[in-house]
Amino acid sequence: MASDIASTRKPALGTKRDAAKRKKPPSFLSNLRGVKNWTEAAEWLKFRGIEDIECITPDLAGVPRGKMMPTSKFTSNTSLALPSALFRQTISGEYPDETGDFRYDPRDGDLRLMPDLSTLSAVPWETDKTAQVICDLVTSTGETVTYTPRNVLKRVVQAYADRGWRPVVAPEIEFYLVAQNVDPDYPLQPPTGRSGRAIAGGQAYSIAGVNEFDELIDDIYHFSEAQGLEIDTLIHEEGPSQLEINLRHGDPVQLADQVFMFKRTIREAALKHGMYATFMAKPIQGQPGSAMHIHQSIVDRKTGKNVFTNADGSASPLFFGFIGGMQRHVPELLAMMAPYVNSYRRLAPGMSCPVNTAWGYDNRTTALRVPASDSAARRVENRLPSSDANPYLALAASLAAGYLGMVNAIEPTAPTEHTANEGSVDLPRGLLEAVSLLEQAGDLDEILGREFIANYCGVKRGEFETFMQVISPWEREYLLLNV
């Protein structure tokens, strides 16, 4: 599952002599996902002298929501809660009417935050010693809240477990560095690198392009190491000051947690250096968009073997079913992989991104690419999700599509050896179209939950209505004096 892109990994930070001088904590204190219970959590916090802790959870947009408190209060088993309305709020802060089968509690009842102690980690950019922990949400009676993003992904993973399967994923996240801009009416511009000049586009895989932001990237590595996050590779992408970070393969919930934390980490590192990091799908007109490619394989829970591969090394029926399921269901799920109006500006011909559901072997013009690998590492790369997607929901959508293909033995089309991302767009062309397909896709109710689908679609319709209240430069340019 490791990326096929050559590594530009930084050398280990510090020397062996430096490491020998540092006091080494117990093993469970040094790595993300090492803490297993409240006793170990208390030791972890005490060892580091943590003063405050942030209890966070991703909302529908993937924005961290939660509460900060003193460490002493956190370890005293204090009850934590958030209003349920946070999970029906648009990215601009409105609360649209609920739709479909979703029934919102008009009293805005509290949801309980349940810390996942395995995610306990430092917040290295804070001045005071601070930790963070990702939380799940339950009702006041302890029932799982089905419409929260982390729980939606867990539901999909459980569907695989019920069949004796375990999904393995490896996300690749693209983003732009841009000069700070406080006026949303002005276009974004690339920042100035260490050479004193704004970096140009067309620098894919350029080491010089990466080195333009060497000090910022050092901070990304420092911040990541302090949180127990591991970057597999880092490259410069096609757009001006567009970078990509690849993560090591693993459990979907754990990898979604890492993307959630990486986004925050990268934004904080960029702010420290006087620039913005943006995960918008299409931040700069005329330049490539930013994707979140997802590599996926499925292993047998008992044997640990890749179920995409037969004993003789050939591709299995489950492999083709997974691809067939993605081809059939991805258009219905696109609203979870491309969640904003801006997302669909990326999915256009001539911009090095997919425009349909074609698949092929080692063909980067397809939506579903099967990278060159040995048979044990056979996998499917979904190149459709944009980097603005909530990682929990993008992974849930992608894996749900593949799951339905496997259990229903959906046959894929023939693989293409040709350029597949030219010509017309054979996908939902805008947010409302994508939302309508998701609402009408009854096959998805069981694996994603009807309550989640209804709530999510209601929020997305509300966001579109907010967008329609804004007059764009295009309208002023071509309509003001011509119509």
C-alpha positions in Angstrom: 0.0 0.0 0.0 3.0 2.3 0.2 3.0 5.1 -2.4 4.7 4.5 -5.7 6.1 8.1 -5.6 9.8 8.3 -4.7 10.3 9.5 -1.2 11.6 12.9 -0.3 11.5 12.1 3.4 13.5 14.4 5.7 16.3 12.9 7.7 15.6 12.0 11.3 15.5 15.0 13.6 18.4 15.3 15.9 21.4 13.1 16.4 21.9 9.8 18.2 23.9 11.7 20.9 21.0 14.1 21.3 18.5 11.3 21.6 20.7 9.5 24.2 20.6 12.6 26.4 16.8 12.8 26.4 14.9 11.0 29.2 13.0 8.2 27.5 9.4 7.7 28.6 7.7 4.3 28.8 6.9 2.9 25.3 3.1 3.7 25.5 4.0 7.4 26.3 5.9 7.9 23.1 3.6 7.0 20.3 0.2 7.9 19.0 -2.4 5.2 19.8 -0.3 3.8 22.7 -2.5 5.0 25.5 -5.2 2.4 26.4 -6.9 3.5 29.6 -7.4 6.4 32.0 -4.5 5.3 34.2 -2.1 5.4 31.3 -3.6 8.7 30.1 -3.0 10.3 33.5 0.6 9.1 33.4 1.0 10.4 29.8 -0.2 13.8 30.7 1.8 14.0 34.0 5.0 12.9 32.2 4.7 15.8 29.8 3.5 18.4 32.3 0.4 19.0 30.2 -1.7 21.9 31.6 -4.7 21.9 29.2 -6.4 19.5 27.0 -8.5 20.0 23.9 -11.4 17.5 23.5 -12.2 17.7 19.8 -14.4 15.9 17.3 -14.9 16.5 13.5 -18.2 18.2 12.4 -19.8 17.5 9.0 -17.2 19.7 7.3 -14.3 18.1 9.2 -13.8 21.2 11.3 -12.5 20.5 14.9 -15.3 21.2 17.5 -15.0 20.7 21.2 -13.9 22.0 24.5 -10.7 22.9 26.3 -10.2 22.2 30.0 -7.5 21.9 32.6 -5.9 18.5 32.7 -7.0 17.9 36.3 -10.7 18.3 35.2 -10.2 15.9 32.3 -8.7 13.1 34.4 -11.5 13.4 37.0 -13.9 11.8 34.5 -15.9 15.0 34.0 -18.9 14.6 31.7 -18.4 16.4 28.4 -21.1 17.4 26.0 -21.8 19.4 22.8 -25.1 20.6 21.4 -26.5 18.4 18.7 -27.1 21.4 16.5 -23.4 21.5 15.6 -24.0 18.5 13.3 -26.6 20.3 11.2 -24.6 23.5 10.8 -23.4 24.7 7.3 -19.8 25.7 6.7 -21.0 29.4 6.9 -22.8 28.9 10.2 -26.4 28.6 9.2 -28.9 25.9 10.4 -31.0 24.8 7.4 -34.3 22.9 7.8 -33.9 19.2 8.3 -35.0 17.0 5.5 -36.2 13.4 4.8 -36.2 11.0 7.8 -33.9 13.2 9.9 -35.7 14.4 13.0 -33.7 17.1 14.9 -34.4 17.6 18.6 -35.8 21.2 18.8 -34.5 21.4 22.3 -30.9 21.1 20.9 -30.1 18.3 23.3 -26.6 17.6 24.4 -24.5 14.8 22.9 -21.8 13.3 25.1 -18.2 13.4 24.1 -16.4 10.1 24.7 -12.6 10.5 24.4 -10.8 7.9 22.3 -7.7 7.8 24.5 -5.6 6.1 21.8 -5.7 9.4 19.9 -4.2 11.4 22.8 -1.3 13.5 21.5 0.5 16.8 22.0 -0.5 20.2 20.5 3.1 21.3 19.6 2.3 24.8 18.3 0.7 26.0 21.5 2.8 28.1 23.9 1.5 26.4 27.0 1.8 22.6 27.2 -1.4 21.4 25.7 -2.7 18.0 24.5 -5.6 17.0 22.3 -7.8 13.9 22.1 -10.4 13.0 19.4 -13.8 12.1 20.8 -16.8 10.0 19.6 -20.4 11.1 20.3 -23.2 9.2 22.1 -26.6 10.2 23.3 -27.4 10.9 26.9 -28.3 7.2 27.3 -25.1 6.0 25.7 -26.4 5.2 22.2 -24.2 5.8 19.2 -25.0 9.0 17.3 -25.4 7.7 13.7 -25.0 11.0 11.9 -21.6 12.1 13.1 -18.7 11.6 10.7 -16.5 9.3 12.8 -19.4 7.1 13.6 -20.4 6.9 9.9 -17.0 5.6 9.0 -17.0 3.2 11.9 -20.4 1.8 10.6 -18.9 1.1 7.2 -15.8 -0.5 8.7 -18.1 -2.7 10.8 -20.0 -3.8 7.7 -16.7 -5.1 6.4 -15.9 -6.8 9.7 -19.2 -8.6 9.7 -18.1 -10.2 6.4 -14.7 -11.2 7.8 -12.9 -8.4 6.0 -10.7 -5.5 7.0 -10.2 -2.5 4.8 -6.7 -1.0 4.5 -6.3 2.6 3.2 -3.6 5.1 2.4 -4.6 8.7 1.7 -2.7 11.3 -0.3 -3.6 14.9 0.5 -2.8 17.8 -1.8 -2.9 21.5 -0.7 -1.7 24.9 -1.7 0.4 27.4 0.2 -0.8 30.9 -0.6 0.1 34.4 0.5 -2.1 35.8 3.3 -5.2 37.4 1.9 -7.8 39.0 4.2 -10.1 40.2 1.4 -12.2 37.3 -0.1 -12.9 39.5 -3.2 -9.2 39.3 -4.3 -7.8 36.1 -6.0 -5.3 34.0 -4.1 -1.6 34.3 -5.0 1.4 32.0 -4.4 3.6 33.0 -1.5 7.2 34.1 -1.7 9.7 31.3 -1.1 13.2 31.4 0.3 14.5 32.6 -3.1 12.5 35.8 -2.7 10.2 34.9 -5.7 6.8 33.4 -5.9 7.1 29.8 -7.2 5.6 29.1 -10.6 3.5 26.2 -11.7 4.6 23.2 -13.6 7.0 22.1 -10.8 5.7 18.5 -10.3 8.1 16.4 -8.2 10.5 19.3 -8.1 12.9 19.1 -5.1 13.7 22.8 -5.6 10.0 23.5 -5.3 9.9 21.7 -2.0 13.0 23.4 -0.8 11.5 26.9 -1.4 9.6 26.3 1.8 12.2 24.3 3.7 11.7 25.9 7.1 7.9 25.6 6.9 8.3 21.9 6.0 10.8 21.4 8.8 8.0 22.7 11.2 5.5 20.3 9.6 7.8 17.4 10.3 8.6 18.7 13.9 4.9 19.2 14.6 4.0 15.8 13.1 6.7 13.9 15.1 5.5 15.5 18.3 2.0 14.2 17.6 3.1 10.7 16.6 2.1 11.3 13.0 4.1 9.7 10.3 4.5 11.2 6.8 5.4 8.6 4.2 6.4 11.1 1.4 6.2 14.7 0.6 6.3 16.1 -3.0 5.7 19.3 -4.9 2.7 19.0 -7.2 1.8 20.6 -10.5 0.3 23.9 -9.3 2.4 26.8 -7.9 3.3 26.1 -4.3 1.0 23.0 -4.4 2.3 20.2 -2.1 1.2 16.6 -1.5 1.7 14.6 1.7 1.3 10.8 1.5 0.5 8.8 4.7 1.4 5.2 5.4 -1.4 2.6 5.0 -3.5 1.4 7.8 -6.9 1.2 9.5 -9.5 3.6 7.9 -10.5 5.3 11.2 -6.9 5.8 12.3 -6.0 7.2 8.9 -9.0 9.5 8.9 -7.9 10.7 12.4 -4.4 11.4 10.9 -5.8 13.4 8.0 -8.0 15.3 10.4 -4.9 16.2 12.6 -2.6 16.7 9.6 -4.9 19.4 8.1 -4.8 21.3 11.4 -1.0 20.8 11.7 -0.3 22.1 8.2 -2.5 25.2 8.7 -0.7 26.0 11.9 2.8 25.6 10.5 1.8 27.8 7.5 0.5 30.6 9.8 3.7 30.5 11.8 5.5 31.4 8.5 3.1 34.1 7.5 1.1 32.3 4.8 -2.0 30.2 4.5 -2.3 26.5 3.7 -5.6 25.8 1.9 -7.3 22.5 1.2 -9.9 24.1 -1.1 -10.5 21.9 -4.1 -9.9 24.8 -6.6 -8.3 27.8 -4.9 -6.6 29.4 -7.9 -8.3 29.9 -11.3 -6.6 28.2 -14.2 -4.4 26.0 -11.9 -4.9 22.3 -11.0 -7.2 21.5 -8.2 -6.3 19.6 -5.0 -7.3 16.0 -4.5 -7.3 13.5 -1.6 -6.5 10.3 -3.5 -7.4 7.1 -1.5 -5.5 3.8 -2.0 -7.7 0.9 -0.8 -7.3 -2.9 -0.4 -9.2 -5.4 1.6 -7.7 -8.2 3.7 -9.1 -11.3 5.3 -9.4 -10.7 9.0 -8.2 -14.3 9.9 -5.4 -14.8 7.4 -4.3 -11.2 6.8 -4.2 -12.0 3.0 -5.3 -9.5 0.4 -8.8 -10.7 -0.8 -8.2 -8.9 -4.1 -5.7 -11.6 -5.1 -6.3 -15.3 -5.7 -3.9 -18.0 -4.5 -2.2 -18.1 -7.9 -1.6 -14.3 -7.9 -4.4 -13.4 -10.3 -7.0 -10.8 -9.6 -10.0 -12.2 -7.7 -13.7 -11.7 -8.3 -13.9 -9.6 -5.1 -11.3 -7.2 -6.7 -13.5 -6.7 -9.8 -16.6 -6.5 -7.6 -15.0 -3.7 -5.6 -14.3 -1.7 -8.8 -17.7 -2.4 -10.2 -19.3 -1.2 -7.0 -17.3 2.0 -7.1 -18.2 2.6 -10.7 -21.9 2.2 -10.0 -22.2 4.0 -6.6 -19.5 6.7 -6.7 -21.7 9.1 -8.6 -24.4 8.7 -5.9 -21.7 9.3 -3.2 -19.9 12.2 -4.9 -21.4 14.7 -2.6 -19.4 13.2 0.2 -16.2 13.3 -1.8 -16.8 16.7 -3.4 -18.8 18.5 -0.7 -18.9 22.1 -1.9 -19.7 24.2 -4.9 -16.0 24.9 -5.3 -15.3 21.1 -5.5 -16.9 20.8 -8.9 -14.7 23.4 -10.4 -11.9 20.9 -10.0 -13.7 18.1 -11.8 -13.3 19.6 -15.3 -11.5 18.4 -18.5 -7.9 19.6 -19.0 -7.2 19.8 -15.3 -5.5 16.4 -14.7 -8.4 15.1 -12.7 -11.1 12.4 -13.4 -14.3 13.4 -15.2 -16.0 9.9 -15.2 -15.8 6.5 -13.5 -13.4 4.8 -15.9 -10.8 2.5 -14.4 -7.4 1.2 -15.7 -4.1 -0.3 -14.8 -1.5 2.3 -13.8 -3.5 5.0 -15.7 -3.6 8.3 -13.9 -6.3 9.7 -16.2 -8.9 7.4 -14.8 -11.0 7.9 -11.7 -10.1 4.4 -10.4 -6.5 3.5 -10.9 -4.9 0.1 -10.2 -1.3 1.0 -9.4 1.5 -1.3 -10.5 2.4 -3.6 -7.6 3.0 -7.2 -6.7 -0.1 -9.4 -6.2 0.0 -9.1 -2.4 -0.3 -5.3 -2.6 -3.1 -5.2 -5.2 -5.2 -2.1 -4.5 -7.5 0.4 -6.1 -6.8 4.1 -6.0 -9.8 6.4 -5.9 -8.7 9.7 -7.5 -12.1 11.5 -7.3 -12.2 12.9 -3.8 -11.1 16.5 -3.3 -8.9 17.7 -0.5 -11.7 19.8 0.9 -13.7 16.6 1.8 -14.1 15.5 5.4 -11.7 12.5 5.5 -14.1 10.4 7.6 -16.9 10.8 5.1 -14.7 10.5 2.0 -13.3 7.2 3.2 -16.8 6.0 4.3 -18.2 6.8 0.9 -15.4 5.2 -1.1 -15.4 2.0 1.0 -19.2 1.8 1.0 -19.2 1.8 -2.8 -16.6 -0.9 -3.0 -18.3 -3.0 -0.3 -21.6 -3.0 -2.2 -19.8 -4.1 -5.3 -18.2 -7.0 -3.5 -21.3 -8.3 -1.8 -23.5 -7.8 -4.9 -20.8 -9.1 -7.4 -21.2 -6.0 -9.6 -19.3 -6.4 -12.8 -17.0 -3.4 -13.8 -16.5 -2.1 -17.4 -13.4 -3.1 -19.3 -10.3 -1.3 -18.1 -9.2 1.6 -20.3 -5.7 2.1 -21.7 -6.5 5.4 -23.2 -6.7 9.0 -21.9 -10.0 9.0 -19.9 -10.2 12.5 -18.5 -10.9 14.4 -21.8 -14.2 15.3 -23.3 -17.5 15.7 -21.5 -17.9 15.2 -17.8 -19.8 12.0 -17.0 -20.4 12.8 -13.3 -22.7 15.1 -11.3 -21.7 18.5 -12.6 -22.7 20.4 -9.5 -23.5 20.1 -5.8 -27.3 20.0 -6.1 -27.2 17.3 -8.7 -24.8 15.2 -6.5 -27.0 15.7 -3.4 -30.1 14.6 -5.3 -28.4 11.4 -6.4 -27.3 10.7 -2.8 -30.9 11.3 -1.4 -32.4 8.9 -4.0 -29.8 6.1 -3.6 -31.8 3.6 -1.4 -29.0 1.0 -1.6 -26.8 3.3 0.6 -29.3 3.6 3.5 -28.2 0.4 5.3 -24.5 1.0 5.2 -24.4 4.7 5.8 -27.6 5.2 7.8 -30.7 7.0 6.5 -30.5 9.6 9.3 -27.0 10.6 8.3 -27.9 10.9 4.6 -31.0 13.0 5.3 -29.2 15.3 7.6 -26.1 15.6 5.3 -28.2 16.4 2.3 -30.2 19.0 4.2 -27.0 20.7 5.2 -25.6 20.7 1.7 -28.8 22.2 0.3 -28.5 24.9 2.9 -24.9 25.6 1.9 -26.0 25.9 -1.8 -28.7 28.4 -0.9 -26.0 30.5 1.0 -23.8 30.4 -2.1 -26.6 31.6 -4.3 -26.8 34.8 -2.2 -23.3 35.8 -3.3 -22.7 37.8 -6.6 -19.6 36.5 -8.4 -17.0 38.5 -10.3 -18.1 36.6 -13.5 -21.6 38.1 -13.1 -20.3 41.6 -12.7 -17.8 41.2 -15.6 -20.3 39.8 -18.2 -23.7 40.9 -17.1 -23.3 44.4 -15.6 -23.3 46.3 -18.9 -24.2 43.6 -21.4 -27.7 42.5 -20.5 
